[in-house]
Amino acid sequence: MLESSNLVTFNGLANSSSYDAFLLDEERGRLLVGAEDHIFSFDLVNINRDHKQVTFKTLLFSPHPFTRDECKWAGKDLGECSNFIRVLQPFNQTHLYICGTGAFHPICSFLEMGKRENIFRLASHFENGRGKSPYDPKMLSASLLIDGELYSGTSADFMGRDFAIFRTLGDHHPIRTEQHDSRWLNDPRFIGVHLIPESDNTEDDKIFLFFKENAMDGEHTGKATIARIGQLCKNDMGGHRSLVNKWTTFLKARLMCSVPGVNGIDTHFDELQDVFLMSSKDPKNPVIYAVFTTSSNIFKGSAVCMYNMADIRRVFLGSYAHRDGPNYQWVPFQGRVPYPRPGTCPSKTFGGFDSTKDLPDDVITFARGHPAMYNPVHPIGGRPIMVRTDVDYQFSQLVVDRVEAEDGQYDVMFIGTDVGTVLKVVTIPRESWHDLEEVVLEEMTVFREYSSFTPFLLLPQQQLYLGSGLGVSQMSLHRCEVYGKACAECCLARDPYCAWDGSECSRYFPTAKRRTRRQDIRNGDPLSQLDDTDGVGGGVEDRGVYGVENSSMFLECSPKSQRALTYWQLQKPGEDRKHEIKLDDRVLRTDQGLLIRSLTQSDSGTYHCQAVEHGFIQTLLRLNLQVVPVQKLGDILPRLPGAGGGVGHSPKHRLWYRDFLSLLDHPDLNSVEEFCDRVWKKERKQKRKHYYMRGKSRHGAEKVLHQNWGSIVHVVVNQCFNKLVILWNSRRFFFFFPSFF
């Protein structure tokens, strides 16, 4: 990706980390990123061009000058005793509001951006960040600033025990959830905060919070963690008496994401990791994408579920959870619900109350004791749209782009994993949007070193921005060139961003009126798109390879598509018919190619590697394998001890050949690896200088090598160093790619 200029990376500062607070400023064309002790401003087109930074260190700006030392004295790690930016929100047209952990003493300030001037500086005023930013940088928190008021889900104490949903700033008194009441919040970890209108009347606007928490006592036995969606009214001013400066409209419900199983036993994914709201033409009804992992100790897995607002609102208008019965278990509340219904916003739409402070006592009492809904929110279709189990990674982040293609709109998901990779996945409806097919388009490694990250999607410029502990990366959403150079390959890719334009696989533009463009996302059928002028496979590569009898051979061939299956056929010398290759303990097929563990003379011939996808068969590669008998190796390697002797080679070369022949007699792969190391690591500089002086180039060096040692030795040596060295242990294969230059 780096070589193809599809990835631009800003390597972080040596004294900073945690580049994971993102804010898009489209008006100025900037990307704001909060990190450890710093705030950065990047150019949206190229993050390595004209970036700015300011320092926001707690040691300099905290009202306590020795905050960092106090943090260490309190037993915290030195790496945690910095100011990690956790709140980065637009305040007005000229300023941003920022908060950080402040070495376990949260602080906030304003960052001046200017309206049109080129300004990027911190204000001189700093204030307490309690209830706005977490104390601990490892704590999950979420915030949203609307109309001068900051809504935050965070911890409010040094020990991380007092979790709450706060509203601060603005002209009103700060307001929060009930303190130390597990019915309201039970050790929550906040994921996201969003404003979603309820109606055309702004008085009905609601704030929705996504978080995960421990299950309430007696709730869903055996489930330690539960994913939640919470709601509260934007115009909630708190109540009176028992709920002074406390939310009166807060409700929460469980978000379900599970795979139905036999006998009613579902596989649950309860660890909510990320949420993305896909806006629609109706701002009141976005589609909600959520990433989950499992807390199970039995298996490792991840899932993506979709939700619609109609189902969410239906649950919040349903039964409240109530503890009753001899076992004091959770049941749906069957009694009389007071008027106005708890959770309803005071407005002209739903009743005659002007403020939550005017609500009757029975409404306040009921709201305090019944913050949870009994029924859960089920995903669209009743199951996840994507599931991964028993893999070495888990989903961590998600952003979604809605793409206009030739045959409709498609949602392309970019899913971050905890091992630093990005999955590019498109969901394709079969019969309806309730029956979706997932197609993995690409799996990309973004950072050279392992690092989990937080992706951020920018639609207008079609760029994906990723922050990590190492820095910030920027990549294009479309990389059509990776799908090959033929119409069939471009069509089989099923990438909504790409189409065949008559000469190559290139970016698809819905507004373009080009008759030659070909695209079939729904079916991926190249036969329906091809005509007489299109190439089917972009040309098939023919390659000759040599192997030595009784040694192993690996025929490398991998399809570009992750969904294609490889199919191997062998054409014997002098025959026109192709035979299917039978797989057994000697001949094994892997994702990277075909492994022959012990070559025989009958293995000689032309191997056809074909990709099969959607019933379309495409030849990828033809390999002409010639097996060299061991007894004829002496004729190929002249003047060797035991093969006629003679002169013409130095003792050093005779020793090299003797070692090489010993490997053929004893084809042990560990010996091959040791042999490659011994021959080339110690002498590659001297040999490279020698042959470059004679050949003037790498091609010339290979020519000299060819002339001196024979074509077969040259090919075998190249395979030894440039092809796969295969190590096996208990029939499991691990592949390495050593290089001798």
N, C-alpha and C positions, 0 to 999 in steps of 0.2 A: 504493500500500500504506500509505503514511503517512496519507493522508487517510481511508482506510477503517478506520484503527485496527488494521490487521492486522500492523503492524510497530512495535516499540518499540526505540529506539536510545539507547544510552549513548555519548555522544561522549567520546572519550578525553581524558586530561589533556594539557596542552600540553607537559609535560616527560616524557611516557611514550609508548610505542608497543608494537607486537608483542603484542597481546592474543591469545595462541594456546596457552596452557597451561590446560586445563580440568579441573575435578574437580566431580562432582556429589555433593552432600551432601543426600540425600533426607530423612534423619532430622531435620535442622534446617531443611529447606526452603530451602537456599542453593546458589548456584552460585559456586564459587571459580575465579578467573581470575588467572593469572600473566602479568605484562607486564614491560616495562622498568622496573626499580627499584621496582616496586610489586606488591602482591597485593591483589586486590579480592574482596569478598564481596557477591553480589547476591541479592535476593529472587527466588525462582523464578517467582512469579506476575507480577511486574513488576520488571524490572531497574532501573528508574529510581526505585524506591521503597526507601528505607532501605538504601542501599548503604554499605559500609564499605571502608576501605583502610588498608594499612600500607606503610611505605617500607622497602625492602630494598636500600639503596645500598651498593655495594662500597666507596665512599670512606669511609663511616662505620664499616663493620663488618669489613672485611677486616683480617686480621692485618698486612697491609702497607699503611700509611696513604697511600702514594702510588701505589697500584695503577693508578689511572686515568692518571696521568702516565706511568708505566712503559709502559702500553699504547700511548700515543701515541708515546713514544720508540722503541717496537719497530716502528713503521711502520704501526700499525693506524689505521683511520679513526676519527675522533672519535665517530661514531655507533655504533661497535662497542664502544667503551670504557665500557660500562655493565654493569649486572647484569641480564641477561635470564633470567627464570625459565624453566627447562627441566624441572624435576622438581617435581611437585605431587602427593603421594601421602598417603593416610591411614595414620597410624602406629598409633594406638590410638583409643579412644573420645574422647579429649580433645585430641589433638595431630595435626598434619600434619607431614610431612617435606618440606622444600622445598630446592631447590638452584638455583643460577644460574651464569651464565658468569663473573661477577665480574671483568669487564674482563680476560679471558683468564687469570684466576686463580680457578677455580671454587670456590665456597664453599657450605656447606649450613647449615641451622639448623632449628629446630622452631617451628611456629606454633601457639600455644595457642588452642583454640576453646572449651574448657569443655565439660562434659557437658550441663548445662542452663542455666548462666549465660550471659549475653550478653557473651562475651569474644572479643576478636580482637586478639592482640598477639604480637610476635616474642619468642622466648626470648633470653636474653642470651648463650647459648653458641653459638659458631660453629665449624665444623670444615672441614677440607680437602674439597673436592668432586671431587678427581681420581678418575676412574673412575666417577663418578656423573652429572656434567653435562659437556657438551662445553665446550671453551675458546672456540670460535668460535660466535657466535650463528647463523651461517648453516649450520652443520653439522647434518645430520639425526640425531636420536638418539631413543631410546625407553627407557622404564623401567616397572617394575612392582614394588610393594612387597607382599610376602606373608609373613605370620608373622614380621615384624620383619626380613626380609632384602630387600635391594634388588637387583633384576636390571636391569642397564643395558646397552644397546648404544650405545657412544659412542667418541669419540676420547679418548686418555689423555695427550696431550702438546700443547705449545704450537703446534707446526708442523702438527698434524693428520695425522700419519703413522702413529701407533700406534693402530690401531683394535682394539677387543676387546669381548667380552661378559663383563661383570663380575657377581659377586655380592659385595656388601659389606654392612655392618651385621651385626647378629646376633651370636651367640656363636662362630661359626666363623671360621676364617682366610679372608680374601678369596681368591677364586678367579677365574680368567680363562681365555680361550682362549690357544692357543699364540701367542707373540709373533713377528711378522715372518715368518709362514709363509703364503704366498699360497694354499696348499691349504685352509687353515682360513678365512681371511678375506682378500679381495683388494680393498682400498679400498672397504669397504661403506658404505652409507647406510641407517640403520635406520628402519623405518617403525612397527613395533608389537611389543609383547610381551604374551603371553596365557598364562594357566594353563588347561590342558585335561586333565581326568582321563583316565587310561588304563583304569582299572577301578574297582571299588568299594573297592579297597584304596588308601588314600592314599599308600602307599609307591611306587605306580606313577605318581603324578602327574608330568606333564611340562610344561616351559616351552617354548612355541613362539615363535620370533622370525621376523618378516617383514622382509626387507631386500633391497636390490639391491646388486650388486657387479660389478666387472669380471670377465670370464670368465677362468678359469684358463688357463695357457699350453696351447695346443693344443686347447682345448675349444670346440666349436661355432664353427668358423672364420667370421669375419665378424661375429660378434655381440659388440659391445664391452661391453654391459651385460646382465646376467642377473638375473632376479627369483628370490629364494630364500625357502624356508621352512626354518628350522633348529629342531632339537629338542635338549633336554637334560633330564636327570632332576633333579627338585627335590631329591632326597636325594643328589646327586652331591657327594662330599667330596674329589674329586681322587684322584690315584693316588700312586704312589711312584716313585722314581728319575727317569725322564724326564718324568713328568707330575705332579710335586709342585706342589700348589696350581694345577693345570690341570684343565680338564674332561676326564673320561674317557668321557662318554656323548654328546658333541656330534656330531651328524650334520646334514647339510644336503642339500637336494634342490632342483632347479629347478622353479619354477612356470611352466607353459606357459599362454599366452593368445594364441592365433593363429587366424586365419581360413584354413581350408583353401583352397588355390588349385589351378589347373590344373597338371598334370604334377608334382604333389607339392610345388609351391613354395608355402609358406604365407606369409601376412602376419603377422609377429610383432610383438607388443606386449610389450616387455621392461622398460620403465621403470615399475617398481612405484611408485605414488603414495600409495595408502591402502588400508587393510584394515578390514573391519567383520565382526564375528562375530555372526551371528544365532542366539541361543540357542533351543534346542528343549526338548521335555519331557525328553529325555535329555541331561544336561549333558556327557556324553562325546562327543556327536556334534553340535556346532553346524554350521550352514551358513556357509561363509566366502565373503564377497563381497570382491573385490579390484578396484581401479581401476588401469589401466595406460595409459601413453602409449607412443609409438614414438620410438626414437632415430634413425629414418631421416632422411636429408637429402633424400629424394625427396618425401615427403609428410608431412603433419601429421595425426595421428589419435589417438583415445582408444578404450578399450574397457573393459567391465566383465565379469568372469568369476566364476563360482560354483564352489566346490569342496566336496566332502564329506570327512569325516574318514576314511571307509573307504578311499578312494583314497590319501589321504596316508599312512595307516599301512601300506598295501600296498607303497608305494614304499620306505618306511623298513625294510621287512622283505625287500626285494629285493636286487638285486646292488649291490655297492660299485663305485665307479669306480676304475679301476686303470690306470696307464700302463705299456704294454708294447709289444712288437713292434719292428720295425726302425726305424719312424718315431717310436717312443716316444709313440704316440697313446693317448687314453683309451678303454679297453675295459672290459666287465664283468669283475669278478674271478672267475676260474674255479677258484681253488685252495681249500684247506680253510679254512673260517672257524672261528676258535677258539671255545671254549665258556667262559663264556657269551657269546652273540652280542654284539659291541660295539654299544652303544646301549641295551642292556637295563638296566633299573633293578634294583639289588639289593633284592630283596624276597622274601617267602615265596611269591609267585605264580610267579616265574620263576627258580627255583634257590635254592641254600642259602647265598648270600653275604649277609652283613649290611651290608657297606660296600664302596664302590668301592676303598677302600684294600686290600681283601683280594683283588682281582682278580689272576689269574695274569699273569706277565710277557708272555706271547704276546698276551693280550687288550690290554694297555696298548700294546704295540708296534704291533699292528694298528690300534688306534683312532687312534694318532697319525699314521699314514701313510695312513689311508683315511677322512677325515671326510666325503667327498662320496658321494652315491648316484649310480648310473649312469642309472637311469630317471627321467624327469621326472614331475611330477604334472600330469595333464591335467584341464581343467575339466569340469564336468557338461555332458553333451551334446557334448563335444569341440570346442566353439567358444564365443565370447563370447555373452552374452545381449543385449549392446548395443554398437554400434560407431558412432563418428562419425569421418569423414575429410573432409579438405579444407574444414574450417570454421575460423573465426578464433579459436577457443578450444580449450583442452584441459581434460580432467577433472583435478581436483586432490584432491577429498575426496569421501567417501561415507558416508552413514548410511542405515539401512534400518529401516522400521517394518512389522511384520506386522499387517495390518488384517483384522478380521472383517467380511465383507460378507454380503449376502443369499444369494449363491450360492457361498460358500466363503471361504477365506483368501487374501489377496494380499499380496505384498511390495511396498511403495511405497518407491522409492529417491529420496533427495534428494542430488543430485550437484552439488558445487561446482565451478566452473570457475576458470581462472586469470585471467579478466577480471571476476570479482566477481559472477557470476550464479549462480542456483540452478535446476537442472532437476528437476522433480518428475515421476517416471516410475514407471509400474506395469508389472510383468511379468505377463502373462496366459498360462497354458498353453493350447496348442491341443489336441493329442492327449494329451500327457503333460507332466510337469515337465521333460522333456528337450527339449521343443519349445516355446519361449516366444515370445510376441509382446510387443514393447515398445510402450507407449503413452505419449507425452509429454503430461502433463496441463497443465503450466505451465512457463514460463521466466520467472523473476523477477529483477529487479535489486534488490539489498538495500541497497547503500550508494550515496549520492549521488555520491561520487567513486570512481574506479577503485581497487579494492583486492582482492587475492586474500585468501582467508580459510580458517579451519578451522571446519567446522560440528560441532555436537555435538547429539545427539538426546536428548530427554527423553520417555519414553513416558507416565508417569502423567498429566502435565499437558498432553500433546499439544502440546508446544512445541519449536521448533527454535532453538537458540542458535548464533550465528555470531560468531567473533572475527576481527579483522583488525588491520592496522596503525593503523586509525582509531578503533577502539572495539569495542563489543559490541552485537549486535542480537538481538532476540527476535521470532520470528514463529510464528503458528499453523500447524499442519500442514494444516488444512482451511480453505478459503476458498470455500464453496459458492456464495456470492452472485455470483461472477464467471461462473458458467455460465448466466446468463440467468434468465428468469422463466417458463419453460414446462417441462412434463414432458418433452417431446422433447429439449430442450436439456440438461436435467439427466441424462437417460438416455444421450445421446450422449457426454457428458463422460467416462463410465466411471471416475469417481473413487470408490474404495471408501469414502472418508470421507463421501460425499454421497448423498442419495436424495430423490426427490420425495415430499413428505408430504401432497399434496393441494392445497396452495396455493402452495408455493415449494420451491426446491432448498435443503435444509437438512442439518445434521449427521445422519449415520446412527448410530443406537444399536442394536446387536444385541439388547439386552434389551427394547427397546420393542415393544409389541404393537399397533402401529397398522396397520390393514388397508389404509390408503390409501398406504402407502409403496411406492415403485417404484424398482427398481434392477436393472441388468443389466450387470455388469462384464465377464463373459466374452464376450458377443456385442455389447453396445451397440446392441440392436435396440429402438428406441422404439415400433415398431408393436405389439410383443408386450406392451408395458406400458401403452399408452394405452387409455382407455375414453371413453365419450361425455361425461364430465364434465371431461376434461382438455383444456387448450389445446395445440394442436400447436406453435405457434411464438411464443406470447406476444404476438401482434399485430404487424402489419407496418407500418413507418413509410412514409408517403407524403411526398415532398418535391419541391417545384418548384425548378428551377435554370434559369438563363439563360446562354447563351453567345453570342459574337459570331462571325459568319461569318469564316472564314480564321484565327481564333485557335485556341489549344489549349484543351482541356477535360479535367479529371480528375474522374471519377465515383468517389468514395471508398466502398469497401465491403469490410470484413474480417470473416470469420466468427470467432466466439469460439473454436471448436475449431481447434487447430493441424493436425488431421488432415483437416479438411473441405476440399473443393475448391470454388472459386467458379465459377459457371456463369451467363453473361449472356445475356438474351434482350431483343429490342426489339419493342415493340408500336407500330406506326405509328398516327398520329392517324386516328380513324374506323374502325379495324380491330379485330376481336376476336382475330385470330390473332397469335401471337407467333413471331418469327423468330430463329433463332440468329445471333448476331453473328459475322461472319467476321473473323478476325484477320489483319492484314497489316502493312506498314510504317507505315500511317497509324493503325491501331487496334491498340493493344497492351494485353495483360492483365498486370497485376502482382499481387503478393501483397496490395497495399493497395487495388487497384481497377482501373478501366478508364481508359486514356489514349487520347484522340482528339487526334492531333497537329494536325489542320487540319479545323475544323468546316465542314460543308456543310449546305444546307437539308434534305437527305435524312436527316440525323442527328437531326432532331426526332422526339420520341416518348417513350414511357414505357419506361424501362430497368428490367428486373427482375433484381435480384441474388439468386442462389439459392446455397445451400450444399448440397453433395452429400456424404453420408457414410454408408457401410454401406447403400447403396441408398436411403437416405431423403433426399428432396428437401424443403428448407425455404426459403421466400422470406424473405430478410432485409430487403430494402429495395426500394422502388419510387421511381425518380427520373424526374420528368416534365421533360424537357429541351426548351426552346424556343430555337431558333437565330435570332438577330436579324440580318437582312441589313445589310451595311455601308452600303448606300445609304440605308437608313431611319434610320440613327443620328442624322442631323441633325434629324429630326422628334422623336426621343426626347430629344435634348439641344437645347432651343430657345435661340435668341438667341446662337448661336455664330458667330464669324467664319467666313465661308464657308458659313454655313447660314442666311442671312437677316439676319445682324447683329442690330441692335436693342439695346435696353437691358434692364436688369433684373439684370445681373450686373456685379460690379466687374471691373476689369482683372485683378485677381489671380485671380478665378475663371475669366475667359476664358483666361488663360495655363494654368491647371490643365487645362481641357478640351482645349486645343490639344495639350498634352503627352499627354493620355489618347488623343486621336484618333490621334496619331502612333504610339502603341503598337499600336493596332488595325491601322493600315496596315502596320506593320513588327512583326509578333508575335515579337519576339526575347525570350527569357526572361531573359537577363541584363539587358535594358533594363527589364523588369518589376520585377526585384528592385531595380535602382537607383531606379526610379520610386517604389516603395513606400517605400524609405528616404528619398527626398527629400521626399515629400509628408507622410509621417506622423512620421518621427523628428524633423523640425524643428518641426512645427506641432501635434503631437498634444496637447500640454498646453493650448495655446490653444484648439484646437477642442473638446477634451473639456470645458473650462471653459465655453465658449460654449454648447454644446448641452446640457450638464447644467443650466445656468441656465434654459434655455428649456423643457427636457423634464423636469427634476427627477429623472431617473433614466436608466439606460442605455436602457431601453425607450423612454422619452420622447425621448431623444436620437436614436434610430434613427427614431422617428416624424417628428421635425422634419426630419431628413435626407431621409426619404422624401417629405415634402410639398414640399420645396424643389427637389430635384434629380431627382425621378422615380423610380419603382420599379425600372426597369431599371438605372439608374446605381447605385442603392443596392445591388442584388444583385451587380453586377459588382465594385463596390468591396469589398464584403464578401468576395467570392471572392478578390480580389487579395490581401487581407491575412489572411484567416482560413483559406483553403483552401491547397492545395499550390502552392508555387512549384517548378517542375520544371526542373532543369538536366540537360541530356543531353550526353554526350561518348562518342562511339564506341558509341552505343546502350545505354549503361549509365546508369541513372537513380538519382539521389540526391534524397531528399525532405526538405524543410524546412517548418516550420510557423511562419511569422511571425505575430505578433499585434499589432493596432493599439491595444489597450487594455492 
